[in-house]
């Protein structure tokens, strides 16, 4: 099997100057893999903001949505994990594009390898402030109240928050560096290992850095990086998982 993984494309991000070029760059990557891909895992924050109302979905992204629809029409299994920016995703992409949406991290087995995969945020209790915010975002009452806002106003709130958050992250040097044993994803995987759980690979996004980090002789952590300024992804062939650049 040939399985591809990508995350953190952040389509529509306010910091992107040319949204069409940004979208097309990722679409060209999808075109380059569709002839040999058996499965594609999109591990969250594919959109910088996504909120599905009952009868309204965000405009734009038609080239990307069209491409993944073509891929599923060809029989390629596309898995779409929600991230912290596109957490409010329900059944629109499943019905219109044929993808399978996942709202939680999950365990899979492919080519004799066990993988623990997902966006990579909110793991463990290492950042209680973030976990509280994540709980609010996933709370059905909070989601219902937010849905009462006019989409234009709701979108303004989200893009303003995203822009200010990104500016804050850019000033934080730790955000741009994989911090090895200080990383929450590493701490989470270490705890899993200490509890006797074995996975050959942990595959996450979220951190906007790419990393291939050995946890022991049998387990590696793969962090996928981002597509706002980079173009990293991972591919697993015959059970071997590698980070690549498009």
N, C-alpha and C positions, 0 to 999 in steps of 0.2 A: 504493500500500500504506500501511497504518497500523500502525506497529510500536511497541510499548511496552517500556520498560526500567525495572526497579526493582531495588533491592538493599538489603541490611542491614536486614531487617525484625526479625530477632532474636526470633522467636517463642519464648516460654518463658524469656526472659532473667530471671535472678533479680532484676534491678533494676526490672522491670515490676511495678507493684502490682496491676493488674487484667488478668490474662492473657486473659480472655474478651473484654474490651472492646478490647484491643490487637489480637487476632486478627480480631475483627469489623470493626474500622476498615479493615484491609487487605482483607478480603473484600468490603466495600462498594465499595472502589476497583475491585477486579476485576469486580464486578457492573456498575460504571459504564462499563467499557471493553469488555465482552465482545460488545456488539452491533456494534462497528466495528473490533475488533482483528483483524488478519491474523496477527500473531505477537506473542508475549510472551517477553521475555528476562529471566529472574530471575538476577541476577549475583552470587549468593553470599551467605552468612550469612542466608539466609531463616529458618533455625532457629538459635537460639543454641547448641544442641547437638544433634547427630544422630549416632548410631552404629548401623549395621545389623548385628545378629548374623545368623547363618545362618537362624534361624527367629523372631527377635524384632526388632521395630522400636519406637522410642519411642512411648509412648502420647500421646494428645492431638492437637491440630491438625486435628481431623476436619472442621471447617468450611472451613478453608483447603484441605485435601486434596480435600474434596468439590467445592469450587468449581473448582479447576484440572482436576479430572476432568470436570466438566461442560463446561469450555471445550474440552478436547481432544476430547470426544465431539461437540462442535459443529463440529469441524474446525479449530479454532484451534491453531496450532503453538506449543507451550510448551517453551522451552529452559530447563533448570535447571543453572546453573553452581555447582559446589561452591566454598565459601569456606573461610576458615581455621577457622570454627566448625562447619561441616557438611561437612567434607572426607570423612568416612567414610560416603559414600553410594554404594550400588552399583546394584542393579536393582529395588528395591522400588517406587520411584516410577515407573519406566519401565513395569513390569508392571501396577501397580495404577491408576496415574493417567494413563498414556499420554504422559508427558513425555519429552523427550530430555535425558539427563544428560551434562554436559560436565565433565571433570576438568582441563582445560587452557584457557588463553586461545585464542581462535581468530580467524581472519580470515573475514569474510563480505562479500558484495556484495548490496546491496538498492537498488532504484530508481536504479541507476547510481552509487551511492556505495560506497566501500570503507571498511569499519569493522574496527577491531581491538578486540575486546571480551573481557571476563572480569572476575573479581573485583577484580583490580588489586593483589594482594599478591605478594611474592616476585619482582618484576620486576628483572632485572639483578642486580648484586652490590653494591648500595648499602647493604644492611643484612645483613651476613653472619651475625650472631647470629640474626636472624629467619629467614633462609634455612636455617640449620642446623635450627632448630626445625621449619620446614615440611618439611624432608627427613625428619625423624624421624616426623612425623605421617603422611607418605605412604609410609613404609617398610613393606613387607608383613610383615616379621618383627615390627616393633613393633606393627603392627595386630593380628597374630595373638596376641601376648602380651597385649595389652590386652583382646582378646575373651575371654580366659580369666577375666577378672574377672567377678564377679556384676554384672548390670546395675544393681542398686541402688547398689553401691559405685562402679562406674564413673561413674554419673550424678552421684554426690556429688562425686567428684574433679573432674569437668568443670565443674559449677556453682560449686564453690568457686573453682576457677581463674578462671573467667569473671568472678565477682564481684570478686575481688581485682584482676584485670587492669583491669576497668572503673573501679574506684576509683582506681587508679594513673593511668589515662588522664585522668580528670576533673581531677586535680591538675596535669596537664601542659597549659599554655596553648597550646603549639604544636599539640597534638592537635586543638584546636577551630578552628584557623585554616588556611586554604589558603595555603601558603607559596610560591606561584608557582614560581620556578626552583629552589627547594630541595626541591620535592616529588620523591620517587622516581619517581612516574608521569610527571612532566614530563621528568625526566632520561632515562628509558627511551624516551619518544617522541622526544626530541631525538636520541638515538643512532640510532634507527630512521631518522629523517629524514636524518641525516648519512651513513647507509649507502645512501641512495638509495631507501629504501622509502617509498611514498606511501600514506597513508590519509586519507580526508576527515575521519574522526572516530575518536578513541580514546574508548571508553566504559568506565568503571570504577566500582566501588563501593569498599568497604573503608575509606575514609578518614573516613566519617561527617560529611563536609562536602560541600556542593554547590558546584560550580564549572563555569563555562563559560569555558574559558581558551584564547585563540587562540595557536597555536604558530607559525603564519605565515598568509599570506593565504589558503591553501588548506586548512589543517588546524586542527581544534579538539579540545581535550580536554574531555570531559564527565565530571564526577564526580557521582554520583547522590545523595549524601547518605544519610540514614537515616530509619527509621520509628519509633524509640523515642520521640523527642520531636518529630520532623518528619514530613513526608509528601511528599517530593519524588520525582519520577520524570521520565523523558524520553519524548518521543514523536517519531517520525519520520513525516512526512507528505510524500509526493511528493519525497523525498530531502532534506528539511529537518528537522534535528534540534533540538529545543528542550527546555530544562528547564522543568518545570511543578510546581505545588503542587496536591495533591489537595484 
